[in-house]
Amino acid sequence: MTNTNMTPEQENAFYAQPDNQVPEGPPVRRKAKLSAPVPVRFPEELLSEIRNRAAADDRSVSNWIRRAVEHELDREAG
């Protein structure tokens, strides 16, 4: 099991060892297939903040935006 407080360099060294490349637990699948990409443009300052928050959550920018939109839609529905 990994330590969530590792730096990227420590994670790289950890997973470079074959014993640490064995999957744990059941596979995680997306809920549904994704549609075609939708181009969205943001002001540079907002995109910078999005990148920072995505990195803090250890997510891609696309995944972070998708999750934020899902959260907002759920909030409005509930």
N, CA, C and O atoms as a printed pandas DataFrame, in Angstrom:
     atom_number atom_name residue_name chain_id  residue_number  x_coord  y_coord  z_coord
0              1         N          MET        A               1    0.854   -1.171    0.000
1              2        CA          MET        A               1    0.000    0.000    0.000
2              3         C          MET        A               1    0.901    1.236    0.000
3              4         O          MET        A               1    1.965    1.233    0.618
4              5         N          THR        A               2    0.461    2.312   -0.709
5              6        CA          THR        A               2    1.293    3.493   -0.851
6              7         C          THR        A               2    0.993    4.514    0.222
7              8         O          THR        A               2   -0.075    4.511    0.833
8              9         N          ASN        A               3    1.948    5.378    0.436
9             10        CA          ASN        A               3    1.802    6.497    1.359
10            11         C          ASN        A               3    1.326    7.694    0.542
11            12         O          ASN        A               3    1.989    8.076   -0.422
12            13         N          THR        A               4    0.201    8.289    0.900
13            14        CA          THR        A               4   -0.362    9.392    0.125
14            15         C          THR        A               4    0.433   10.676    0.285
15            16         O          THR        A               4    0.137   11.662   -0.390
16            17         N          ASN        A               5    1.436   10.697    1.161
17            18        CA          ASN        A               5    2.249   11.892    1.366
18            19         C          ASN        A               5    3.567   11.842    0.599
19            20         O          ASN        A               5    4.473   12.628    0.878
20            21         N          MET        A               6    3.685   10.928   -0.366
21            22        CA          MET        A               6    4.916   10.820   -1.142
22            23         C          MET        A               6    4.994   11.949   -2.169
23            24         O          MET        A               6    3.979   12.409   -2.693
24            25         N          THR        A               7    6.207   12.375   -2.438
25            26        CA          THR        A               7    6.424   13.343   -3.514
26            27         C          THR        A               7    6.338   12.590   -4.848
27            28         O          THR        A               7    6.419   11.361   -4.859
28            29         N          PRO        A               8    6.177   13.297   -5.964
29            30        CA          PRO        A               8    6.175   12.593   -7.258
30            31         C          PRO        A               8    7.447   11.768   -7.481
31            32         O          PRO        A               8    7.383   10.685   -8.061
32            33         N          GLU        A               9    8.586   12.263   -7.032
33            34        CA          GLU        A               9    9.835   11.523   -7.189
34            35         C          GLU        A               9    9.820   10.232   -6.367
35            36         O          GLU        A               9   10.288    9.188   -6.823
36            37         N          GLN        A              10    9.276   10.318   -5.145
37            38        CA          GLN        A              10    9.174    9.127   -4.298
38            39         C          GLN        A              10    8.200    8.117   -4.906
39            40         O          GLN        A              10    8.458    6.913   -4.879
40            41         N          GLU        A              11    7.085    8.602   -5.454
41            42        CA          GLU        A              11    6.127    7.703   -6.107
42            43         C          GLU        A              11    6.782    7.010   -7.291
43            44         O          GLU        A              11    6.596    5.810   -7.496
44            45         N          ASN        A              12    7.548    7.763   -8.070
45            46        CA          ASN        A              12    8.221    7.188   -9.231
46            47         C          ASN        A              12    9.170    6.077   -8.814
47            48         O          ASN        A              12    9.191    5.008   -9.424
48            49         N          ALA        A              13    9.954    6.329   -7.777
49            50        CA          ALA        A              13   10.884    5.310   -7.277
50            51         C          ALA        A              13   10.124    4.103   -6.730
51            52         O          ALA        A              13   10.527    2.961   -6.949
52            53         N          PHE        A              14    9.024    4.357   -6.018
53            54        CA          PHE        A              14    8.219    3.278   -5.441
54            55         C          PHE        A              14    7.670    2.363   -6.535
55            56         O          PHE        A              14    7.797    1.141   -6.456
56            57         N          TYR        A              15    7.052    2.973   -7.567
57            58        CA          TYR        A              15    6.426    2.166   -8.619
58            59         C          TYR        A              15    7.422    1.621   -9.635
59            60         O          TYR        A              15    7.048    0.810  -10.482
60            61         N          ALA        A              16    8.680    2.047   -9.568
61            62        CA          ALA        A              16    9.710    1.471  -10.432
62            63         C          ALA        A              16   10.044    0.050  -10.002
63            64         O          ALA        A              16   10.609   -0.719  -10.779
64            65         N          GLN        A              17    9.697   -0.302   -8.762
65            66        CA          GLN        A              17    9.964   -1.643   -8.243
66            67         C          GLN        A              17    8.828   -2.580   -8.667
67            68         O          GLN        A              17    7.661   -2.291   -8.400
68            69         N          PRO        A              18    9.154   -3.690   -9.321
69            70        CA          PRO        A              18    8.116   -4.613   -9.819
70            71         C          PRO        A              18    7.133   -5.085   -8.742
71            72         O          PRO        A              18    5.956   -5.297   -9.036
72            73         N          ASP        A              19    7.598   -5.252   -7.507
73            74        CA          ASP        A              19    6.693   -5.709   -6.443
74            75         C          ASP        A              19    5.594   -4.694   -6.150
75            76         O          ASP        A              19    4.551   -5.054   -5.604
76            77         N          ASN        A              20    5.817   -3.432   -6.506
77            78        CA          ASN        A              20    4.844   -2.375   -6.238
78            79         C          ASN        A              20    3.959   -2.072   -7.451
79            80         O          ASN        A              20    3.243   -1.071   -7.467
80            81         N          GLN        A              21    4.012   -2.930   -8.452
81            82        CA          GLN        A              21    3.211   -2.734   -9.655
82            83         C          GLN        A              21    2.031   -3.699   -9.731
83            84         O          GLN        A              21    1.388   -3.813  -10.775
84            85         N          VAL        A              22    1.748   -4.382   -8.646
85            86        CA          VAL        A              22    0.636   -5.331   -8.596
86            87         C          VAL        A              22   -0.631   -4.582   -8.205
87            88         O          VAL        A              22   -0.658   -3.934   -7.159
88            89         N          PRO        A              23   -1.692   -4.656   -9.027
89            90        CA          PRO        A              23   -2.926   -3.940   -8.688
90            91         C          PRO        A              23   -3.521   -4.441   -7.379
91            92         O          PRO        A              23   -3.412   -5.616   -7.031
92            93         N          GLU        A              24   -4.157   -3.507   -6.659
93            94        CA          GLU        A              24   -4.832   -3.852   -5.404
94            95         C          GLU        A              24   -6.311   -3.543   -5.552
95            96         O          GLU        A              24   -6.677   -2.507   -6.107
96            97         N          GLY        A              25   -7.159   -4.429   -5.064
97            98        CA          GLY        A              25   -8.595   -4.190   -5.084
98            99         C          GLY        A              25   -9.203   -4.364   -6.462
99           100         O          GLY        A              25   -8.503   -4.666   -7.429
100          101         N          PRO        A              26  -10.519   -4.172   -6.544
101          102        CA          PRO        A              26  -11.209   -4.351   -7.820
102          103         C          PRO        A              26  -10.890   -3.201   -8.780
103          104         O          PRO        A              26  -10.558   -2.098   -8.346
104          105         N          PRO        A              27  -10.992   -3.467  -10.096
105          106        CA          PRO        A              27  -10.733   -2.394  -11.051
106          107         C          PRO        A              27  -11.787   -1.294  -10.935
107          108         O          PRO        A              27  -12.938   -1.551  -10.585
108          109         N          VAL        A              28  -11.372   -0.074  -11.233
109          110        CA          VAL        A              28  -12.276    1.072  -11.199
110          111         C          VAL        A              28  -12.627    1.421  -12.633
111          112         O          VAL        A              28  -11.737    1.657  -13.450
112          113         N          ARG        A              29  -13.895    1.457  -12.942
113          114        CA          ARG        A              29  -14.359    1.750  -14.292
114          115         C          ARG        A              29  -15.130    3.052  -14.310
115          116         O          ARG        A              29  -15.743    3.435  -13.314
116          117         N          ARG        A              30  -15.100    3.732  -15.447
117          118        CA          ARG        A              30  -15.925    4.918  -15.616
118          119         C          ARG        A              30  -17.377    4.496  -15.652
119          120         O          ARG        A              30  -17.708    3.377  -16.046
120          121         N          LYS        A              31  -18.243    5.413  -15.232
121          122        CA          LYS        A              31  -19.671    5.115  -15.200
122          123         C          LYS        A              31  -20.217    4.874  -16.601
123          124         O          LYS        A              31  -20.984    3.937  -16.826
124          125         N          ALA        A              32  -19.819    5.719  -17.530
125          126        CA          ALA        A              32  -20.297    5.588  -18.898
126          127         C          ALA        A              32  -19.215    6.095  -19.838
127          128         O          ALA        A              32  -18.307    6.821  -19.434
128          129         N          LYS        A              33  -19.331    5.699  -21.099
129          130        CA          LYS        A              33  -18.378    6.196  -22.074
130          131         C          LYS        A              33  -18.579    7.687  -22.248
131          132         O          LYS        A              33  -19.691    8.203  -22.141
132          133         N          LEU        A              34  -17.487    8.357  -22.515
133          134        CA          LEU        A              34  -17.540    9.799  -22.676
134          135         C          LEU        A              34  -17.893   10.151  -24.118
135          136         O          LEU        A              34  -17.606    9.396  -25.047
136          137         N          SER        A              35  -18.517   11.305  -24.285
137          138        CA          SER        A              35  -18.877   11.772  -25.619
138          139         C          SER        A              35  -17.657   12.385  -26.300
139          140         O          SER        A              35  -16.535   12.300  -25.799
140          141         N          ALA        A              36  -17.900   12.992  -27.429
141          142        CA          ALA        A              36  -16.829   13.691  -28.129
142          143         C          ALA        A              36  -16.359   14.876  -27.286
143          144         O          ALA        A              36  -17.138   15.423  -26.506
144          145         N          PRO        A              37  -15.100   15.275  -27.435
145          146        CA          PRO        A              37  -14.594   16.424  -26.677
146          147         C          PRO        A              37  -15.376   17.703  -26.986
147          148         O          PRO        A              37  -15.838   17.916  -28.106
148          149         N          VAL        A              38  -15.508   18.535  -25.968
149          150        CA          VAL        A              38  -16.173   19.826  -26.119
150          151         C          VAL        A              38  -15.132   20.901  -25.810
151          152         O          VAL        A              38  -14.640   20.988  -24.685
152          153         N          PRO        A              39  -14.797   21.722  -26.814
153          154        CA          PRO        A              39  -13.790   22.761  -26.541
154          155         C          PRO        A              39  -14.355   23.852  -25.641
155          156         O          PRO        A              39  -15.422   24.400  -25.915
156          157         N          VAL        A              40  -13.650   24.158  -24.586
157          158        CA          VAL        A              40  -14.055   25.202  -23.639
158          159         C          VAL        A              40  -12.827   26.079  -23.406
159          160         O          VAL        A              40  -11.722   25.574  -23.208
160          161         N          ARG        A              41  -13.028   27.385  -23.431
161          162        CA          ARG        A              41  -11.913   28.310  -23.219
162          163         C          ARG        A              41  -12.134   29.075  -21.923
163          164         O          ARG        A              41  -13.254   29.458  -21.586
164          165         N          PHE        A              42  -11.025   29.289  -21.201
165          166        CA          PHE        A              42  -11.061   30.013  -19.938
166          167         C          PHE        A              42  -10.048   31.152  -19.996
167          168         O          PHE        A              42   -9.031   31.045  -20.682
168          169         N          PRO        A              43  -10.321   32.243  -19.277
169          170        CA          PRO        A              43   -9.280   33.266  -19.129
170          171         C          PRO        A              43   -8.052   32.625  -18.475
171          172         O          PRO        A              43   -8.188   31.692  -17.684
172          173         N          GLU        A              44   -6.873   33.116  -18.800
173          174        CA          GLU        A              44   -5.631   32.501  -18.321
174          175         C          GLU        A              44   -5.574   32.392  -16.803
175          176         O          GLU        A              44   -5.104   31.382  -16.279
176          177         N          GLU        A              45   -6.048   33.420  -16.079
177          178        CA          GLU        A              45   -6.005   33.367  -14.610
178          179         C          GLU        A              45   -6.893   32.255  -14.070
179          180         O          GLU        A              45   -6.518   31.565  -13.123
180          181         N          LEU        A              46   -8.070   32.078  -14.667
181          182        CA          LEU        A              46   -8.976   31.016  -14.226
182          183         C          LEU        A              46   -8.399   29.649  -14.559
183          184         O          LEU        A              46   -8.481   28.728  -13.746
184          185         N          LEU        A              47   -7.818   29.507  -15.740
185          186        CA          LEU        A              47   -7.212   28.235  -16.124
186          187         C          LEU        A              47   -6.048   27.887  -15.190
187          188         O          LEU        A              47   -5.853   26.722  -14.842
188          189         N          SER        A              48   -5.292   28.884  -14.795
189          190        CA          SER        A              48   -4.197   28.642  -13.858
190          191         C          SER        A              48   -4.738   28.105  -12.534
191          192         O          SER        A              48   -4.179   27.161  -11.975
192          193         N          GLU        A              49   -5.816   28.696  -12.030
193          194        CA          GLU        A              49   -6.427   28.218  -10.783
194          195         C          GLU        A              49   -6.985   26.812  -10.949
195          196         O          GLU        A              49   -6.859   25.986  -10.045
196          197         N          ILE        A              50   -7.603   26.529  -12.098
197          198        CA          ILE        A              50   -8.116   25.183  -12.373
198          199         C          ILE        A              50   -6.968   24.179  -12.359
199          200         O          ILE        A              50   -7.084   23.107  -11.765
200          201         N          ARG        A              51   -5.871   24.520  -13.007
201          202        CA          ARG        A              51   -4.701   23.617  -13.021
202          203         C          ARG        A              51   -4.183   23.366  -11.607
203          204         O          ARG        A              51   -3.851   22.236  -11.249
204          205         N          ASN        A              52   -4.117   24.427  -10.811
205          206        CA          ASN        A              52   -3.643   24.277   -9.428
206          207         C          ASN        A              52   -4.556   23.362   -8.625
207          208         O          ASN        A              52   -4.083   22.486   -7.900
208          209         N          ARG        A              53   -5.854   23.561   -8.752
209          210        CA          ARG        A              53   -6.800   22.728   -7.989
210          211         C          ARG        A              53   -6.804   21.290   -8.478
211          212         O          ARG        A              53   -6.907   20.360   -7.679
212          213         N          ALA        A              54   -6.691   21.102   -9.794
213          214        CA          ALA        A              54   -6.620   19.743  -10.339
214          215         C          ALA        A              54   -5.373   19.036   -9.806
215          216         O          ALA        A              54   -5.443   17.876   -9.397
216          217         N          ALA        A              55   -4.251   19.722   -9.810
217          218        CA          ALA        A              55   -3.011   19.129   -9.302
218          219         C          ALA        A              55   -3.137   18.803   -7.816
219          220         O          ALA        A              55   -2.665   17.758   -7.368
220          221         N          ALA        A              56   -3.768   19.687   -7.056
221          222        CA          ALA        A              56   -3.954   19.448   -5.624
222          223         C          ALA        A              56   -4.825   18.226   -5.364
223          224         O          ALA        A              56   -4.653   17.543   -4.354
224          225         N          ASP        A              57   -5.756   17.951   -6.269
225          226        CA          ASP        A              57   -6.630   16.779   -6.151
226          227         C          ASP        A              57   -6.047   15.558   -6.859
227          228         O          ASP        A              57   -6.680   14.502   -6.897
228          229         N          ASP        A              58   -4.838   15.697   -7.422
229          230        CA          ASP        A              58   -4.186   14.624   -8.185
230          231         C          ASP        A              58   -5.089   14.139   -9.316
231          232         O          ASP        A              58   -5.259   12.936   -9.512
232          233         N          ARG        A              59   -5.664   15.082  -10.056
233          234        CA          ARG        A              59   -6.548   14.786  -11.186
234          235         C          ARG        A              59   -6.054   15.526  -12.413
235          236         O          ARG        A              59   -5.307   16.499  -12.312
236          237         N          SER        A              60   -6.480   15.052  -13.572
237          238        CA          SER        A              60   -6.210   15.812  -14.790
238          239         C          SER        A              60   -7.135   17.025  -14.807
239          240         O          SER        A              60   -8.152   17.049  -14.114
240          241         N          VAL        A              61   -6.779   18.020  -15.596
241          242        CA          VAL        A              61   -7.630   19.205  -15.719
242          243         C          VAL        A              61   -9.001   18.794  -16.244
243          244         O          VAL        A              61  -10.020   19.251  -15.726
244          245         N          SER        A              62   -9.040   17.944  -17.257
245          246        CA          SER        A              62  -10.326   17.495  -17.816
246          247         C          SER        A              62  -11.178   16.786  -16.766
247          248         O          SER        A              62  -12.377   17.039  -16.651
248          249         N          ASN        A              63  -10.547   15.899  -16.007
249          250        CA          ASN        A              63  -11.287   15.177  -14.980
250          251         C          ASN        A              63  -11.795   16.116  -13.903
251          252         O          ASN        A              63  -12.918   15.964  -13.422
252          253         N          TRP        A              64  -10.969   17.096  -13.518
253          254        CA          TRP        A              64  -11.377   18.050  -12.491
254          255         C          TRP        A              64  -12.562   18.877  -12.969
255          256         O          TRP        A              64  -13.513   19.083  -12.216
256          257         N          ILE        A              65  -12.518   19.357  -14.218
257          258        CA          ILE        A              65  -13.623   20.144  -14.767
258          259         C          ILE        A              65  -14.883   19.296  -14.857
259          260         O          ILE        A              65  -15.966   19.752  -14.490
260          261         N          ARG        A              66  -14.748   18.057  -15.348
261          262        CA          ARG        A              66  -15.899   17.155  -15.464
262          263         C          ARG        A              66  -16.541   16.937  -14.093
263          264         O          ARG        A              66  -17.765   16.969  -13.968
264          265         N          ARG        A              67  -15.718   16.715  -13.067
265          266        CA          ARG        A              67  -16.240   16.500  -11.715
266          267         C          ARG        A              67  -16.922   17.760  -11.186
267          268         O          ARG        A              67  -17.959   17.669  -10.529
268          269         N          ALA        A              68  -16.351   18.935  -11.466
269          270        CA          ALA        A              68  -16.947   20.193  -11.016
270          271         C          ALA        A              68  -18.311   20.413  -11.675
271          272         O          ALA        A              68  -19.249   20.863  -11.018
272          273         N          VAL        A              69  -18.427   20.102  -12.952
273          274        CA          VAL        A              69  -19.706   20.251  -13.653
274          275         C          VAL        A              69  -20.725   19.269  -13.094
275          276         O          VAL        A              69  -21.873   19.641  -12.853
276          277         N          GLU        A              70  -20.317   18.010  -12.883
277          278        CA          GLU        A              70  -21.235   17.030  -12.290
278          279         C          GLU        A              70  -21.700   17.486  -10.916
279          280         O          GLU        A              70  -22.877   17.352  -10.583
280          281         N          HIS        A              71  -20.789   18.020  -10.120
281          282        CA          HIS        A              71  -21.142   18.508   -8.785
282          283         C          HIS        A              71  -22.173   19.630   -8.873
283          284         O          HIS        A              71  -23.146   19.648   -8.119
284          285         N          GLU        A              72  -21.954   20.563   -9.793
285          286        CA          GLU        A              72  -22.880   21.678   -9.946
286          287         C          GLU        A              72  -24.260   21.208  -10.417
287          288         O          GLU        A              72  -25.281   21.699   -9.935
288          289         N          LEU        A              73  -24.292   20.270  -11.345
289          290        CA          LEU        A              73  -25.581   19.744  -11.808
290          291         C          LEU        A              73  -26.304   18.993  -10.703
291          292         O          LEU        A              73  -27.522   19.112  -10.566
292          293         N          ASP        A              74  -25.571   18.226   -9.919
293          294        CA          ASP        A              74  -26.179   17.519   -8.778
294          295         C          ASP        A              74  -26.711   18.508   -7.747
295          296         O          ASP        A              74  -27.788   18.304   -7.185
296          297         N          ARG        A              75  -25.968   19.565   -7.502
297          298        CA          ARG        A              75  -26.390   20.586   -6.523
298          299         C          ARG        A              75  -27.682   21.260   -6.968
299          300         O          ARG        A              75  -28.574   21.489   -6.151
300          301         N          GLU        A              76  -27.788   21.576   -8.235
301          302        CA          GLU        A              76  -28.992   22.226   -8.739
302          303         C          GLU        A              76  -30.185   21.264   -8.764
303          304         O          GLU        A              76  -31.326   21.690   -8.586
304          305         N          ALA        A              77  -29.927   19.970   -8.985
305          306        CA          ALA        A              77  -31.014   18.985   -9.031
306          307         C          ALA        A              77  -31.521   18.658   -7.635
307          308         O          ALA        A              77  -32.695   18.332   -7.461
308          309         N          GLY        A              78  -30.649   18.741   -6.645
309          310        CA          GLY        A              78  -30.999   18.321   -5.294
310          311         C          GLY        A              78  -31.477   19.439   -4.482
311          312         O          GLY        A              78  -31.814   19.254   -3.313
